[in-house]
């Protein structure tokens, strides 16, 4: 069984329920078990593709109009991270 972790620790306080929403979204789209552990979402299953989860996370960010603020990057072999984009003001 493969477990992929989505690290959402860089999300601001205004998106507190984002981890629960992402877990629900990923669980609905993949049909797999997605659990929330503080600001990390763990997706478990036999047929988990990191590339497909990355695509789903990008779609989620686009639907929530967060695509301009965050991007999805790979940290380790089984870890995806939502990272805040750098803006010109920073």
C-alpha positions in Angstrom: 0.0 0.0 0.0 1.4 3.4 -1.0 1.0 6.5 1.1 1.5 10.0 -0.4 1.5 13.0 1.9 0.4 16.5 0.9 2.1 19.1 3.1 -0.1 22.2 3.4 1.9 23.9 6.2 2.4 27.1 4.2 -1.2 28.0 3.9 -2.2 31.1 5.8 -4.7 31.1 8.7 -7.6 32.1 6.5 -7.5 28.7 4.8 -7.8 26.6 8.0 -10.4 24.3 6.6 -8.4 23.8 3.4 -6.8 20.5 4.6 -10.2 19.0 5.2 -11.5 20.3 1.9 -8.5 19.0 0.0 -8.9 15.6 1.8 -12.5 15.4 0.8 -11.7 16.5 -2.8 -8.9 14.0 -3.2 -11.0 11.2 -1.6 -13.9 12.0 -3.9 -11.9 12.1 -7.1 -9.7 9.1 -6.5 -12.0 6.9 -4.4 -9.1 6.4 -1.9 -8.8 7.0 1.8 -7.6 10.6 2.5 -7.0 11.5 6.1 -6.0 14.8 7.8 -3.2 15.2 10.3 -2.9 18.8 11.3 -1.8 20.5 8.1 -1.0 17.3 6.2 -3.2 15.2 4.1 -2.3 11.5 3.7 -3.7 9.6 0.8 -3.4 5.8 1.0 -4.1 3.2 -1.6 -2.7 0.6 -3.9 -3.1 2.6 -7.1 -1.9 6.0 -6.0 -0.1 8.0 -8.6 1.9 11.1 -7.4 1.5 12.6 -10.9 -2.3 12.3 -10.8 -2.5 13.7 -7.3 -0.4 16.6 -8.4 -2.8 17.3 -11.3 -5.8 17.1 -8.9 -4.2 19.5 -6.5 -3.5 22.0 -9.4 -7.2 21.7 -10.4 -8.3 22.3 -6.8 -6.1 25.4 -6.5 -7.6 26.6 -9.8 -11.2 26.1 -8.7 -10.6 27.8 -5.4 -8.8 30.7 -7.1 -5.6 30.1 -5.3 -3.6 29.2 -8.3 -1.9 32.7 -8.3 -0.9 32.3 -4.7 0.3 28.7 -4.4 2.0 26.0 -6.5 2.4 22.3 -6.1 6.0 21.0 -5.8 7.5 17.6 -5.0 9.6 17.5 -1.9 10.5 13.8 -1.4 9.5 10.6 -3.2 6.1 10.5 -1.6 5.6 14.1 -0.5 3.8 16.9 -2.4 3.9 20.4 -1.0 1.7 23.4 -1.5 4.2 26.3 -1.6 3.5 30.0 -1.6 4.5 31.8 -4.8 6.9 34.7 -4.6 5.3 37.9 -5.7 6.9 41.2 -6.9 6.0 42.9 -3.6 8.0 40.5 -1.5 
